[in-house]
Each structure stands twice: as C-alpha cells, then as structure tokens.
Amino acid sequence: WSKLQKANFSKGKNLLLYVKGDENAGFTTDIKLELKNSRGEAGSYILSGITKSWKEFTVPLSEFSGLTDLSSMEEFVITFDDVNATVKKGVIYVDDITVN
C-alpha cells in the first residue's frame, strides 16, 4: 500500500500503471486495486491480464465504485487475496503509477 497524503484526483480520468509477473517465481494474472479517500470511502477494481512482460494498464477512475469524492485521496492498495489470485505464490512487479 502507499499513502497518497490527500492527493487530488478529481481532475484525473484514469489510473495508469505498468505491471508484470516474474516468469521464474510464478505469478497471479489478477490482482485487486483499491483507492481510499479521506471520507473513509473505498473503491476497488480487479486488474486482470497480467503477463510475464511489462504491460501498461489504464483503469478509469470511475471503475472504482464506492468513491464519491476524488479530491482527497489517502491510500492506494494492491491486494493479493484468495478470491482473485490465480496463483497463491509468486512475484509481481509494479512501476510508474500515475493519474491523468
């Protein structure tokens, strides 16, 4: 997880990030992304399609249902859970997370 320190995402449309799995260690193809705001609201999105090569993912902020205010964001969380993970052990790399 990462603290966002009340970042203002209200003018943004998309969350952009690069993700890849480690071919040798194994990896899940699905992870859960979560955003949390200062009001205590949380929205989540299941990111699917992770491969062994770097891939850019564009997730519309509107897909994080449950968030009514994007002007004061507190946390960005990546969750590896038993429900969504396709593989229970492995390594995922995440880079260049931005909102535009």
VODO-102717 format. One record per residue (C-alpha): x, y, z. Coordinates in pm, 1 decimal, always signed. Each point is the difference from the previous one (the first is absolute). Layout:
N
{rokol {X Y Z}}
...
END
This chain:
100
{rokol {+0.0 +0.0 +0.0}}
{rokol {+101.6 +359.7 -46.1}}
{rokol {-106.7 +314.1 +182.2}}
{rokol {-132.2 +266.2 -238.5}}
{rokol {-1.8 +287.3 +252.9}}
{rokol {-331.1 +153.3 -109.0}}
{rokol {+91.6 +3.2 -371.2}}
{rokol {-262.5 +159.1 -222.4}}
{rokol {-111.6 -240.1 -276.2}}
{rokol {-319.3 +194.2 -82.2}}
{rokol {+135.1 +129.4 -333.0}}
{rokol {+138.9 -340.0 -99.4}}
{rokol {-179.8 -254.8 -212.9}}
{rokol {+227.1 -305.7 +16.1}}
{rokol {+239.8 -187.0 +223.8}}
{rokol {+297.6 -114.0 -209.7}}
{rokol {+250.8 -261.9 +109.5}}
{rokol {+241.2 -253.1 -143.6}}
{rokol {-13.5 -356.0 +132.9}}
{rokol {+174.8 -329.4 -72.2}}
{rokol {+37.1 -337.1 +164.7}}
{rokol {+324.5 -183.9 +68.1}}
{rokol {+20.8 -294.5 -239.1}}
{rokol {+238.9 -197.5 +222.8}}
{rokol {-173.5 +57.7 +333.8}}
{rokol {-352.4 -28.7 -140.6}}
{rokol {-275.1 +259.2 +27.2}}
{rokol {-371.0 +59.9 +17.2}}
{rokol {-168.0 +149.1 -305.5}}
{rokol {-253.8 +192.3 +211.6}}
{rokol {+46.9 +246.6 +286.2}}
{rokol {-235.0 +234.3 +182.4}}
{rokol {+68.9 +374.6 -3.6}}
{rokol {-156.6 +220.1 +265.9}}
{rokol {-22.2 +375.7 +47.0}}
{rokol {-103.8 +157.3 +330.3}}
{rokol {-93.1 +361.7 +67.3}}
{rokol {-12.6 +228.6 +304.0}}
{rokol {-373.0 -65.4 +46.3}}
{rokol {+70.2 -365.3 +75.5}}
{rokol {-135.7 -114.0 -335.3}}
{rokol {+174.6 -276.1 -191.3}}
{rokol {-30.1 -116.1 -357.4}}
{rokol {+151.5 -308.4 -155.1}}
{rokol {+77.4 -133.8 -346.7}}
{rokol {+116.0 -346.5 -108.7}}
{rokol {+295.7 +36.8 -236.1}}
{rokol {+18.3 -300.3 -231.6}}
{rokol {+235.2 -101.3 -277.9}}
{rokol {+339.7 +18.6 +168.4}}
{rokol {+269.0 -174.1 -206.7}}
{rokol {+375.4 -63.7 +21.6}}
{rokol {+66.4 +316.9 -202.6}}
{rokol {-46.1 +359.8 +106.5}}
{rokol {-348.9 +115.2 -91.0}}
{rokol {-158.8 +340.6 +40.1}}
{rokol {-343.4 -6.1 +162.5}}
{rokol {-243.5 +291.0 -16.7}}
{rokol {-279.5 -15.0 +256.4}}
{rokol {-269.8 +268.7 -10.0}}
{rokol {-38.7 +152.0 +346.7}}
{rokol {-375.2 -40.4 -45.5}}
{rokol {+53.5 -379.3 +23.8}}
{rokol {+88.8 +36.4 +370.1}}
{rokol {-364.0 -18.7 +110.6}}
{rokol {-72.0 +124.7 +348.7}}
{rokol {+203.3 +320.6 -29.0}}
{rokol {-206.7 +318.5 -15.2}}
{rokol {+288.2 +241.9 +62.3}}
{rokol {+338.6 -16.2 -174.9}}
{rokol {+126.5 +333.7 +133.7}}
{rokol {+170.8 -135.8 +311.8}}
{rokol {+147.4 -345.2 -56.2}}
{rokol {+170.7 -179.4 +288.2}}
{rokol {+120.0 -344.6 -118.0}}
{rokol {+71.8 -212.9 -302.8}}
{rokol {-3.1 -372.8 +83.2}}
{rokol {+89.1 -310.1 -200.7}}
{rokol {-159.9 -310.5 +146.3}}
{rokol {+90.7 -361.5 -67.3}}
{rokol {-292.4 -192.5 +139.6}}
{rokol {-128.1 -356.7 -12.5}}
{rokol {-307.5 +100.3 -199.2}}
{rokol {+168.9 +171.2 -296.2}}
{rokol {+355.2 -137.8 -10.9}}
{rokol {+45.9 -265.9 -268.0}}
{rokol {+328.4 -114.4 +157.4}}
{rokol {+66.5 +14.3 +375.9}}
{rokol {+380.2 +47.9 -15.5}}
{rokol {+219.3 +206.6 -224.0}}
{rokol {+126.6 +347.0 -81.7}}
{rokol {-172.0 +298.4 -161.5}}
{rokol {+183.3 +316.4 -106.4}}
{rokol {-182.5 +335.5 -10.6}}
{rokol {+147.9 +321.5 -135.3}}
{rokol {-84.3 +351.8 -112.5}}
{rokol {-336.2 +49.4 +174.6}}
{rokol {-163.8 +327.2 -107.7}}
{rokol {-338.7 +168.3 -29.5}}
{rokol {-80.7 +203.8 -309.2}}
END
